């Protein structure tokens, strides 16, 4: 699934760069689970992953990756893609 996943938007807010892969409004519930953040932090320190679940499914999918602002948007895109591949492959 990660092969077909593309970045929707990249936005810098507060202390993080938000790299969004899926629209949040397609999910009924969004969480930032520790297991996903632990996997993400093996790629980038203090990275967080937001996952979403649709009402008609039990599957959780990555909605966005949050990376520290100081790395810059270009590097955030690269690292977020690496994180997605690690989690969803």
Beta strands, then each sheet from edge to edge (+ up, - down):
strand 1: 9-13
strand 2: 16-20
strand 3: 29-31
strand 4: 48-53
strand 5: 60-68
sheet 1: 1+ 2- 5+ 4- 3+
end
